[in-house]
Amino acid sequence: MNEILFFSHLFIVMLFVLISLKLGKEAVIASIAIQAILANLFVIKQISWFGFEITCSDVFAIGSIFSLNLLREYFGLEIAKKAIWVSFFAMIFFTVMSQIHLFYLPSAFDTTHSAFLQILTPTPRLLLASLATFMIVQQLDIKLFGFLKKNLSVSFWMRNAICVTITQLLDTILFSFLGLFSLVTCLTDIILVSYFVKIVIIALLAPLTACVKWLIPQTPRDSHDISL
């Protein structure tokens, strides 16, 4: 059940990413920020996937990098950098609000405070781990994607696949050690299986990525990416 649900989840995320691209750069930026928040909120839930223990937020890591590369391809480097800082701000805002939420004393009739406490208490640590990982990985993705576009004559889907393969290895290792150490049962499973899952997803997404330029043509006003 989890395996089917996972790939269905991925399909839905990719569908919304493409819809956001059709709506414009503001929608893509918003989708990246939302995925960053959801990834931090859902990462502490462990699931069994083909017999391994993983978290169910890997979909958002792939989705956010895919969205960022679409921004870079369609709207240019500066817009992609802006998306990183918008996501950075959104994650900080979410963390501050979540901790204020926990400070409220529940009434005698409340039945949800204990659940909020369990879910949101690790949020500051996860935020610090996520912010450090997010900034490093996204900056690497921006530079690597730009380098490949400028120096190698490869298609968008190939650039995206190379970038995601490299950046998600770094993302998986960094965030697992900084954010999940002592919070999950088997960190080794999380790292190895999460990265394997991401590689499988990259392969499955290749046909979709190759068709993006055909599905959503790049208009002249979109084409202003001139430098790294």
C-alpha positions in Angstrom: 0.0 0.0 0.0 2.8 2.5 0.9 4.6 1.8 -2.3 1.6 2.6 -4.5 0.7 5.6 -2.4 4.3 6.9 -2.6 4.4 7.0 -6.4 0.8 8.4 -6.5 2.0 11.1 -4.1 4.9 11.9 -6.4 2.6 12.1 -9.5 0.3 14.5 -7.7 3.3 16.8 -6.6 4.7 16.8 -10.1 1.3 17.6 -11.5 0.9 20.6 -9.2 4.4 21.8 -10.1 3.5 21.8 -13.8 0.3 23.6 -13.1 2.2 26.2 -11.1 4.6 26.7 -14.0 1.6 27.3 -16.3 0.4 29.9 -13.8 3.7 31.7 -13.8 6.9 32.3 -11.8 5.1 33.5 -8.7 3.2 30.2 -8.4 6.4 28.2 -8.9 8.1 30.2 -6.1 5.1 29.6 -3.9 5.1 25.9 -4.6 8.8 25.6 -3.6 8.2 27.4 -0.3 5.2 25.2 0.5 7.1 22.1 -0.3 10.0 23.2 1.9 7.5 23.6 4.8 5.7 20.3 4.2 9.0 18.5 4.0 10.0 19.7 7.4 6.6 19.0 8.9 6.2 15.5 7.5 9.9 14.3 7.8 9.5 12.8 11.3 6.9 10.3 10.1 8.6 7.0 9.3 7.0 4.5 6.9 7.8 1.0 5.7 8.7 1.1 2.0 9.6 -2.3 0.4 10.7 -3.5 3.8 12.9 -0.5 4.6 12.3 2.3 7.1 12.2 5.7 5.4 10.5 9.1 5.8 7.6 10.2 3.6 9.0 13.6 2.7 11.5 12.5 0.0 8.8 13.4 -2.6 9.0 17.1 -1.6 12.8 17.1 -1.8 12.6 16.0 -5.4 9.7 18.3 -6.2 11.4 21.4 -4.8 14.6 20.8 -6.8 12.6 20.1 -10.0 10.6 23.3 -9.4 13.8 25.3 -8.8 15.3 24.0 -12.1 12.1 24.9 -14.0 12.5 28.4 -12.6 16.1 28.5 -13.7 15.3 27.2 -17.1 12.2 29.4 -17.8 12.7 32.6 -15.8 16.5 32.9 -15.2 19.0 32.8 -12.4 17.8 35.8 -10.4 14.3 34.5 -10.1 15.7 31.1 -8.9 17.8 32.8 -6.3 14.7 34.8 -5.1 12.8 31.5 -4.7 15.5 30.2 -2.4 15.3 33.3 -0.1 11.5 33.2 -0.2 11.6 29.6 0.9 14.1 30.4 3.6 11.8 33.1 5.0 8.7 30.9 4.8 10.5 28.1 6.8 11.6 30.6 9.5 8.1 32.0 9.7 6.5 28.5 10.0 8.9 27.6 12.8 8.3 30.7 14.9 4.6 30.4 14.5 4.7 26.7 15.4 6.5 27.4 18.7 4.1 30.3 19.6 1.3 27.8 19.0 2.7 25.4 21.5 3.0 28.2 24.2 -0.8 28.6 24.3 -2.2 26.8 27.3 -4.9 24.3 26.1 -8.4 24.4 27.7 -9.9 21.6 29.7 -11.9 20.6 26.6 -8.9 20.5 24.1 -7.9 17.1 22.8 -5.2 18.1 20.3 -2.4 19.8 22.3 -0.5 16.6 23.0 -0.5 15.7 19.2 0.7 19.2 18.3 3.4 19.0 21.1 4.7 15.7 19.7 4.7 16.9 16.1 6.0 20.4 16.5 8.5 20.1 19.3 11.4 18.8 17.0 10.6 21.7 14.6 13.5 24.1 15.7 16.1 21.4 15.3 14.6 20.3 12.0 14.5 23.9 10.9 18.2 24.5 11.6 19.2 21.3 9.9 16.9 22.0 7.0 18.0 25.6 6.5 21.7 24.6 6.5 21.0 21.8 4.1 18.6 23.7 2.0 20.9 26.7 1.5 23.9 24.5 0.6 22.0 22.2 -1.7 20.0 24.8 -3.5 23.1 27.0 -4.1 25.0 23.9 -5.4 22.0 23.1 -7.7 21.9 26.7 -9.0 25.6 26.7 -9.8 25.7 23.2 -11.2 22.6 23.7 -13.4 24.0 26.9 -14.8 27.4 25.3 -15.4 25.8 22.5 -17.4 23.6 24.8 -19.4 26.5 27.1 -20.3 29.3 24.5 -20.9 27.5 21.3 -22.0 25.1 20.8 -24.9 22.7 18.7 -23.1 18.9 18.9 -22.9 16.9 20.3 -19.9 15.9 16.8 -18.7 19.5 15.7 -18.7 20.7 18.8 -16.8 17.9 18.3 -14.3 18.7 14.6 -13.8 22.4 15.2 -13.3 21.7 18.1 -10.8 19.2 16.2 -8.8 21.3 13.0 -8.7 24.3 15.0 -7.2 22.5 17.5 -5.0 20.1 14.9 -3.5 23.1 12.7 -2.4 24.4 15.7 -0.4 20.9 16.7 0.8 20.2 13.1 2.1 23.4 12.8 4.0 23.5 16.3 5.5 19.9 16.4 6.6 19.9 12.9 7.9 22.8 13.6 10.3 21.8 17.1 11.2 18.1 16.7 11.6 17.2 13.0 12.1 20.0 11.6 14.2 18.4 10.0 17.4 14.9 10.8 16.0 14.6 7.8 13.7 15.2 4.1 14.3 17.8 3.3 11.6 19.7 6.3 10.2 21.6 4.1 7.7 18.3 2.8 6.2 17.0 6.4 6.0 20.2 7.5 4.1 20.7 4.6 1.8 17.0 3.9 0.9 16.0 7.6 0.7 18.8 8.2 -1.8 17.9 5.0 -3.8 14.3 6.1 -3.9 15.4 9.5 -5.2 17.4 7.9 -7.9 14.5 5.7 -9.0 12.2 8.8 -9.0 14.7 10.7 -11.1 14.7 7.8 -13.7 10.9 7.7 -13.7 10.6 11.5 -14.1 13.0 11.6 -17.0 10.2 11.1 -19.7 8.1 13.8 -18.0 11.0 16.2 -17.7 11.9 15.7 -21.3 8.3 16.6 -22.3 8.0 19.8 -20.2 9.3 22.1 -22.9 6.8 20.6 -25.3 3.9 20.6 -22.8 4.6 24.2 -21.6 6.4 26.2 -24.3 8.9 28.9 -23.2 7.7 32.3 -24.3 10.0 35.1 -25.3 9.3 37.0 -22.0 10.4 34.0 -20.1 13.8 33.7 -21.8 16.1 36.2 -20.0 18.6 33.9 -18.3 21.9 35.4 -19.6 24.5 34.6 -17.0 25.6 32.5 -14.0 
